[in-house]
């Protein structure tokens, strides 16, 4: 049985928020046909993935 440690919840929440924000920015960039928004959204999703990969053992 594993116990959910408090910082794990914070990191998980941060990763989900960053990923969701990145996807929203990607969607708005696609609708507005703005490449800089697409790039910003992609980098936000990449950052969320890197945080998840580095933080999880």
PDB file of N, CA, C and O in Angstrom:
ATOM      1  N   UNK A   1       0.841  -1.172   0.000  1.00  0.00           N
ATOM      2  CA  UNK A   1       0.000   0.000   0.000  1.00  0.00           C
ATOM      3  C   UNK A   1       0.889   1.239   0.000  1.00  0.00           C
ATOM      4  O   UNK A   1       1.773   1.377   0.846  1.00  0.00           O
ATOM      5  N   UNK A   2       0.653   2.130  -0.942  1.00  0.00           N
ATOM      6  CA  UNK A   2       1.440   3.352  -0.997  1.00  0.00           C
ATOM      7  C   UNK A   2       0.628   4.514  -0.439  1.00  0.00           C
ATOM      8  O   UNK A   2      -0.586   4.601  -0.622  1.00  0.00           O
ATOM      9  N   UNK A   3       1.324   5.381   0.232  1.00  0.00           N
ATOM     10  CA  UNK A   3       0.686   6.554   0.804  1.00  0.00           C
ATOM     11  C   UNK A   3       0.983   7.734  -0.110  1.00  0.00           C
ATOM     12  O   UNK A   3       2.128   7.956  -0.503  1.00  0.00           O
ATOM     13  N   UNK A   4      -0.058   8.487  -0.442  1.00  0.00           N
ATOM     14  CA  UNK A   4       0.123   9.645  -1.315  1.00  0.00           C
ATOM     15  C   UNK A   4       0.805  10.755  -0.520  1.00  0.00           C
ATOM     16  O   UNK A   4       0.245  11.298   0.432  1.00  0.00           O
ATOM     17  N   UNK A   5       2.016  11.072  -0.932  1.00  0.00           N
ATOM     18  CA  UNK A   5       2.805  12.079  -0.239  1.00  0.00           C
ATOM     19  C   UNK A   5       2.403  13.447  -0.752  1.00  0.00           C
ATOM     20  O   UNK A   5       2.181  13.612  -1.952  1.00  0.00           O
ATOM     21  N   UNK A   6       2.304  14.436   0.133  1.00  0.00           N
ATOM     22  CA  UNK A   6       1.789  15.748  -0.231  1.00  0.00           C
ATOM     23  C   UNK A   6       2.517  16.418  -1.407  1.00  0.00           C
ATOM     24  O   UNK A   6       1.837  16.921  -2.302  1.00  0.00           O
ATOM     25  N   UNK A   7       3.845  16.455  -1.459  1.00  0.00           N
ATOM     26  CA  UNK A   7       4.504  17.086  -2.613  1.00  0.00           C
ATOM     27  C   UNK A   7       4.187  16.381  -3.936  1.00  0.00           C
ATOM     28  O   UNK A   7       4.208  17.013  -4.992  1.00  0.00           O
ATOM     29  N   UNK A   8       3.895  15.081  -3.886  1.00  0.00           N
ATOM     30  CA  UNK A   8       3.499  14.381  -5.109  1.00  0.00           C
ATOM     31  C   UNK A   8       2.236  14.987  -5.694  1.00  0.00           C
ATOM     32  O   UNK A   8       2.118  15.143  -6.909  1.00  0.00           O
ATOM     33  N   UNK A   9       1.300  15.324  -4.832  1.00  0.00           N
ATOM     34  CA  UNK A   9       0.056  15.934  -5.306  1.00  0.00           C
ATOM     35  C   UNK A   9       0.326  17.295  -5.929  1.00  0.00           C
ATOM     36  O   UNK A   9      -0.268  17.639  -6.951  1.00  0.00           O
ATOM     37  N   UNK A  10       1.209  18.064  -5.329  1.00  0.00           N
ATOM     38  CA  UNK A  10       1.536  19.389  -5.857  1.00  0.00           C
ATOM     39  C   UNK A  10       2.203  19.313  -7.210  1.00  0.00           C
ATOM     40  O   UNK A  10       1.879  20.083  -8.113  1.00  0.00           O
ATOM     41  N   UNK A  11       3.139  18.385  -7.355  1.00  0.00           N
ATOM     42  CA  UNK A  11       3.815  18.210  -8.642  1.00  0.00           C
ATOM     43  C   UNK A  11       2.819  17.722  -9.679  1.00  0.00           C
ATOM     44  O   UNK A  11       2.814  18.203 -10.812  1.00  0.00           O
ATOM     45  N   UNK A  12       1.990  16.786  -9.305  1.00  0.00           N
ATOM     46  CA  UNK A  12       0.988  16.253 -10.246  1.00  0.00           C
ATOM     47  C   UNK A  12       0.047  17.364 -10.702  1.00  0.00           C
ATOM     48  O   UNK A  12      -0.272  17.468 -11.886  1.00  0.00           O
ATOM     49  N   UNK A  13      -0.392  18.186  -9.763  1.00  0.00           N
ATOM     50  CA  UNK A  13      -1.282  19.297 -10.096  1.00  0.00           C
ATOM     51  C   UNK A  13      -0.593  20.299 -11.010  1.00  0.00           C
ATOM     52  O   UNK A  13      -1.209  20.830 -11.934  1.00  0.00           O
ATOM     53  N   UNK A  14       0.695  20.559 -10.751  1.00  0.00           N
ATOM     54  CA  UNK A  14       1.463  21.477 -11.595  1.00  0.00           C
ATOM     55  C   UNK A  14       1.606  20.935 -13.002  1.00  0.00           C
ATOM     56  O   UNK A  14       1.436  21.671 -13.974  1.00  0.00           O
ATOM     57  N   UNK A  15       1.917  19.658 -13.118  1.00  0.00           N
ATOM     58  CA  UNK A  15       2.077  19.036 -14.438  1.00  0.00           C
ATOM     59  C   UNK A  15       0.759  19.075 -15.202  1.00  0.00           C
ATOM     60  O   UNK A  15       0.745  19.400 -16.389  1.00  0.00           O
ATOM     61  N   UNK A  16      -0.335  18.752 -14.544  1.00  0.00           N
ATOM     62  CA  UNK A  16      -1.636  18.773 -15.217  1.00  0.00           C
ATOM     63  C   UNK A  16      -2.027  20.182 -15.634  1.00  0.00           C
ATOM     64  O   UNK A  16      -2.546  20.382 -16.732  1.00  0.00           O
ATOM     65  N   UNK A  17      -1.783  21.159 -14.769  1.00  0.00           N
ATOM     66  CA  UNK A  17      -2.116  22.545 -15.107  1.00  0.00           C
ATOM     67  C   UNK A  17      -1.272  23.049 -16.268  1.00  0.00           C
ATOM     68  O   UNK A  17      -1.786  23.711 -17.171  1.00  0.00           O
ATOM     69  N   UNK A  18       0.015  22.740 -16.249  1.00  0.00           N
ATOM     70  CA  UNK A  18       0.904  23.176 -17.328  1.00  0.00           C
ATOM     71  C   UNK A  18       0.538  22.504 -18.645  1.00  0.00           C
ATOM     72  O   UNK A  18       0.549  23.143 -19.697  1.00  0.00           O
ATOM     73  N   UNK A  19       0.216  21.226 -18.586  1.00  0.00           N
ATOM     74  CA  UNK A  19      -0.197  20.506 -19.793  1.00  0.00           C
ATOM     75  C   UNK A  19      -1.516  21.025 -20.346  1.00  0.00           C
ATOM     76  O   UNK A  19      -1.657  21.200 -21.556  1.00  0.00           O
ATOM     77  N   UNK A  20      -2.484  21.272 -19.465  1.00  0.00           N
ATOM     78  CA  UNK A  20      -3.781  21.791 -19.912  1.00  0.00           C
ATOM     79  C   UNK A  20      -3.645  23.200 -20.490  1.00  0.00           C
ATOM     80  O   UNK A  20      -4.273  23.531 -21.496  1.00  0.00           O
ATOM     81  N   UNK A  21      -2.824  24.018 -19.847  1.00  0.00           N
ATOM     82  CA  UNK A  21      -2.598  25.370 -20.375  1.00  0.00           C
ATOM     83  C   UNK A  21      -1.906  25.304 -21.732  1.00  0.00           C
ATOM     84  O   UNK A  21      -2.245  26.059 -22.644  1.00  0.00           O
ATOM     85  N   UNK A  22      -0.953  24.413 -21.863  1.00  0.00           N
ATOM     86  CA  UNK A  22      -0.262  24.245 -23.140  1.00  0.00           C
ATOM     87  C   UNK A  22      -1.206  23.808 -24.243  1.00  0.00           C
ATOM     88  O   UNK A  22      -1.137  24.314 -25.363  1.00  0.00           O
ATOM     89  N   UNK A  23      -2.090  22.865 -23.928  1.00  0.00           N
ATOM     90  CA  UNK A  23      -3.053  22.415 -24.935  1.00  0.00           C
ATOM     91  C   UNK A  23      -4.035  23.517 -25.312  1.00  0.00           C
ATOM     92  O   UNK A  23      -4.430  23.628 -26.473  1.00  0.00           O
ATOM     93  N   UNK A  24      -4.428  24.332 -24.337  1.00  0.00           N
ATOM     94  CA  UNK A  24      -5.328  25.455 -24.636  1.00  0.00           C
ATOM     95  C   UNK A  24      -4.640  26.481 -25.530  1.00  0.00           C
ATOM     96  O   UNK A  24      -5.257  27.026 -26.445  1.00  0.00           O
ATOM     97  N   UNK A  25      -3.358  26.744 -25.262  1.00  0.00           N
ATOM     98  CA  UNK A  25      -2.616  27.697 -26.086  1.00  0.00           C
ATOM     99  C   UNK A  25      -2.407  27.133 -27.492  1.00  0.00           C
ATOM    100  O   UNK A  25      -2.466  27.876 -28.472  1.00  0.00           O
ATOM    101  N   UNK A  26      -2.164  25.828 -27.593  1.00  0.00           N
ATOM    102  CA  UNK A  26      -2.024  25.198 -28.917  1.00  0.00           C
ATOM    103  C   UNK A  26      -3.332  25.318 -29.694  1.00  0.00           C
ATOM    104  O   UNK A  26      -3.317  25.643 -30.881  1.00  0.00           O
ATOM    105  N   UNK A  27      -4.446  25.063 -29.047  1.00  0.00           N
ATOM    106  CA  UNK A  27      -5.743  25.153 -29.721  1.00  0.00           C
ATOM    107  C   UNK A  27      -6.030  26.586 -30.177  1.00  0.00           C
ATOM    108  O   UNK A  27      -6.492  26.805 -31.296  1.00  0.00           O
ATOM    109  N   UNK A  28      -5.757  27.552 -29.310  1.00  0.00           N
ATOM    110  CA  UNK A  28      -6.005  28.940 -29.707  1.00  0.00           C
ATOM    111  C   UNK A  28      -5.042  29.374 -30.811  1.00  0.00           C
ATOM    112  O   UNK A  28      -5.422  30.143 -31.694  1.00  0.00           O
ATOM    113  N   UNK A  29      -3.817  28.896 -30.769  1.00  0.00           N
ATOM    114  CA  UNK A  29      -2.866  29.203 -31.830  1.00  0.00           C
ATOM    115  C   UNK A  29      -3.298  28.609 -33.162  1.00  0.00           C
ATOM    116  O   UNK A  29      -3.112  29.223 -34.213  1.00  0.00           O
ATOM    117  N   UNK A  30      -3.871  27.419 -33.114  1.00  0.00           N
ATOM    118  CA  UNK A  30      -4.353  26.797 -34.343  1.00  0.00           C
ATOM    119  C   UNK A  30      -5.563  27.553 -34.898  1.00  0.00           C
ATOM    120  O   UNK A  30      -5.689  27.721 -36.111  1.00  0.00           O
ATOM    121  N   UNK A  31      -6.443  28.003 -34.017  1.00  0.00           N
ATOM    122  CA  UNK A  31      -7.625  28.747 -34.471  1.00  0.00           C
ATOM    123  C   UNK A  31      -7.248  30.114 -35.037  1.00  0.00           C
ATOM    124  O   UNK A  31      -7.822  30.565 -36.028  1.00  0.00           O
ATOM    125  N   UNK A  32      -6.276  30.769 -34.397  1.00  0.00           N
ATOM    126  CA  UNK A  32      -5.858  32.097 -34.851  1.00  0.00           C
ATOM    127  C   UNK A  32      -4.768  32.047 -35.918  1.00  0.00           C
ATOM    128  O   UNK A  32      -4.359  33.079 -36.450  1.00  0.00           O
ATOM    129  N   UNK A  33      -4.310  30.849 -36.221  1.00  0.00           N
ATOM    130  CA  UNK A  33      -3.227  30.646 -37.182  1.00  0.00           C
ATOM    131  C   UNK A  33      -1.981  31.448 -36.799  1.00  0.00           C
ATOM    132  O   UNK A  33      -1.337  32.073 -37.640  1.00  0.00           O
ATOM    133  N   UNK A  34      -1.667  31.410 -35.513  1.00  0.00           N
ATOM    134  CA  UNK A  34      -0.498  32.120 -34.987  1.00  0.00           C
ATOM    135  C   UNK A  34       0.560  31.087 -34.594  1.00  0.00           C
ATOM    136  O   UNK A  34       0.390  30.334 -33.636  1.00  0.00           O
ATOM    137  N   UNK A  35       1.636  31.073 -35.346  1.00  0.00           N
ATOM    138  CA  UNK A  35       2.690  30.089 -35.095  1.00  0.00           C
ATOM    139  C   UNK A  35       3.369  30.297 -33.754  1.00  0.00           C
ATOM    140  O   UNK A  35       3.787  29.325 -33.126  1.00  0.00           O
ATOM    141  N   UNK A  36       3.492  31.536 -33.299  1.00  0.00           N
ATOM    142  CA  UNK A  36       4.159  31.773 -32.026  1.00  0.00           C
ATOM    143  C   UNK A  36       3.338  31.204 -30.880  1.00  0.00           C
ATOM    144  O   UNK A  36       3.907  30.755 -29.885  1.00  0.00           O
ATOM    145  N   UNK A  37       2.001  31.213 -30.998  1.00  0.00           N
ATOM    146  CA  UNK A  37       1.172  30.589 -29.958  1.00  0.00           C
ATOM    147  C   UNK A  37       1.312  29.075 -29.985  1.00  0.00           C
ATOM    148  O   UNK A  37       1.362  28.427 -28.940  1.00  0.00           O
ATOM    149  N   UNK A  38       1.375  28.521 -31.184  1.00  0.00           N
ATOM    150  CA  UNK A  38       1.596  27.072 -31.289  1.00  0.00           C
ATOM    151  C   UNK A  38       2.915  26.680 -30.644  1.00  0.00           C
ATOM    152  O   UNK A  38       2.984  25.702 -29.898  1.00  0.00           O
ATOM    153  N   UNK A  39       3.961  27.444 -30.932  1.00  0.00           N
ATOM    154  CA  UNK A  39       5.274  27.156 -30.353  1.00  0.00           C
ATOM    155  C   UNK A  39       5.272  27.271 -28.843  1.00  0.00           C
ATOM    156  O   UNK A  39       5.853  26.439 -28.147  1.00  0.00           O
ATOM    157  N   UNK A  40       4.620  28.299 -28.341  1.00  0.00           N
ATOM    158  CA  UNK A  40       4.538  28.489 -26.891  1.00  0.00           C
ATOM    159  C   UNK A  40       3.793  27.332 -26.228  1.00  0.00           C
ATOM    160  O   UNK A  40       4.205  26.840 -25.178  1.00  0.00           O
ATOM    161  N   UNK A  41       2.703  26.906 -26.842  1.00  0.00           N
ATOM    162  CA  UNK A  41       1.934  25.783 -26.306  1.00  0.00           C
ATOM    163  C   UNK A  41       2.717  24.482 -26.322  1.00  0.00           C
ATOM    164  O   UNK A  41       2.659  23.697 -25.376  1.00  0.00           O
ATOM    165  N   UNK A  42       3.450  24.262 -27.411  1.00  0.00           N
ATOM    166  CA  UNK A  42       4.262  23.049 -27.507  1.00  0.00           C
ATOM    167  C   UNK A  42       5.341  23.041 -26.431  1.00  0.00           C
ATOM    168  O   UNK A  42       5.595  22.008 -25.812  1.00  0.00           O
ATOM    169  N   UNK A  43       5.973  24.185 -26.209  1.00  0.00           N
ATOM    170  CA  UNK A  43       7.005  24.254 -25.168  1.00  0.00           C
ATOM    171  C   UNK A  43       6.412  24.046 -23.774  1.00  0.00           C
ATOM    172  O   UNK A  43       7.067  23.467 -22.906  1.00  0.00           O
ATOM    173  N   UNK A  44       5.195  24.506 -23.551  1.00  0.00           N
ATOM    174  CA  UNK A  44       4.546  24.272 -22.256  1.00  0.00           C
ATOM    175  C   UNK A  44       4.273  22.782 -22.047  1.00  0.00           C
ATOM    176  O   UNK A  44       4.477  22.261 -20.951  1.00  0.00           O
ATOM    177  N   UNK A  45       3.817  22.104 -23.087  1.00  0.00           N
ATOM    178  CA  UNK A  45       3.567  20.661 -22.983  1.00  0.00           C
ATOM    179  C   UNK A  45       4.884  19.908 -22.790  1.00  0.00           C
ATOM    180  O   UNK A  45       4.949  18.965 -22.002  1.00  0.00           O
ATOM    181  N   UNK A  46       5.924  20.318 -23.499  1.00  0.00           N
ATOM    182  CA  UNK A  46       7.236  19.688 -23.327  1.00  0.00           C
ATOM    183  C   UNK A  46       7.736  19.885 -21.907  1.00  0.00           C
ATOM    184  O   UNK A  46       8.278  18.957 -21.307  1.00  0.00           O
ATOM    185  N   UNK A  47       7.559  21.089 -21.360  1.00  0.00           N
ATOM    186  CA  UNK A  47       7.984  21.357 -19.978  1.00  0.00           C
ATOM    187  C   UNK A  47       7.227  20.472 -18.998  1.00  0.00           C
ATOM    188  O   UNK A  47       7.817  19.961 -18.046  1.00  0.00           O
ATOM    189  N   UNK A  48       5.930  20.285 -19.217  1.00  0.00           N
ATOM    190  CA  UNK A  48       5.139  19.414 -18.344  1.00  0.00           C
ATOM    191  C   UNK A  48       5.641  17.975 -18.407  1.00  0.00           C
ATOM    192  O   UNK A  48       5.716  17.292 -17.386  1.00  0.00           O
ATOM    193  N   UNK A  49       5.982  17.520 -19.607  1.00  0.00           N
ATOM    194  CA  UNK A  49       6.485  16.154 -19.758  1.00  0.00           C
ATOM    195  C   UNK A  49       7.853  15.993 -19.096  1.00  0.00           C
ATOM    196  O   UNK A  49       8.125  14.967 -18.472  1.00  0.00           O
ATOM    197  N   UNK A  50       8.706  16.994 -19.229  1.00  0.00           N
ATOM    198  CA  UNK A  50      10.043  16.922 -18.619  1.00  0.00           C
ATOM    199  C   UNK A  50       9.930  16.919 -17.103  1.00  0.00           C
ATOM    200  O   UNK A  50      10.626  16.158 -16.431  1.00  0.00           O
ATOM    201  N   UNK A  51       9.062  17.760 -16.561  1.00  0.00           N
ATOM    202  CA  UNK A  51       8.864  17.772 -15.102  1.00  0.00           C
ATOM    203  C   UNK A  51       8.386  16.402 -14.637  1.00  0.00           C
ATOM    204  O   UNK A  51       8.866  15.882 -13.630  1.00  0.00           O
ATOM    205  N   UNK A  52       7.449  15.823 -15.363  1.00  0.00           N
ATOM    206  CA  UNK A  52       6.938  14.494 -14.989  1.00  0.00           C
ATOM    207  C   UNK A  52       8.031  13.439 -15.066  1.00  0.00           C
ATOM    208  O   UNK A  52       8.144  12.598 -14.174  1.00  0.00           O
ATOM    209  N   UNK A  53       8.831  13.473 -16.115  1.00  0.00           N
ATOM    210  CA  UNK A  53       9.890  12.472 -16.276  1.00  0.00           C
ATOM    211  C   UNK A  53      11.002  12.629 -15.247  1.00  0.00           C
ATOM    212  O   UNK A  53      11.516  11.635 -14.734  1.00  0.00           O
ATOM    213  N   UNK A  54      11.373  13.854 -14.946  1.00  0.00           N
ATOM    214  CA  UNK A  54      12.469  14.092 -14.012  1.00  0.00           C
ATOM    215  C   UNK A  54      12.027  13.833 -12.576  1.00  0.00           C
ATOM    216  O   UNK A  54      12.787  13.284 -11.778  1.00  0.00           O
ATOM    217  N   UNK A  55      10.816  14.222 -12.253  1.00  0.00           N
ATOM    218  CA  UNK A  55      10.371  14.092 -10.875  1.00  0.00           C
ATOM    219  C   UNK A  55      10.079  12.650 -10.504  1.00  0.00           C
ATOM    220  O   UNK A  55      10.398  12.218  -9.396  1.00  0.00           O
ATOM    221  N   UNK A  56       9.476  11.905 -11.414  1.00  0.00           N
ATOM    222  CA  UNK A  56       9.157  10.504 -11.118  1.00  0.00           C
ATOM    223  C   UNK A  56      10.412   9.654 -11.231  1.00  0.00           C
ATOM    224  O   UNK A  56      11.144   9.761 -12.214  1.00  0.00           O
ATOM    225  N   UNK A  57      10.668   8.817 -10.243  1.00  0.00           N
ATOM    226  CA  UNK A  57      11.870   7.980 -10.304  1.00  0.00           C
ATOM    227  C   UNK A  57      11.763   6.863 -11.336  1.00  0.00           C
ATOM    228  O   UNK A  57      12.699   6.080 -11.498  1.00  0.00           O
TER     229      UNK A  57
END
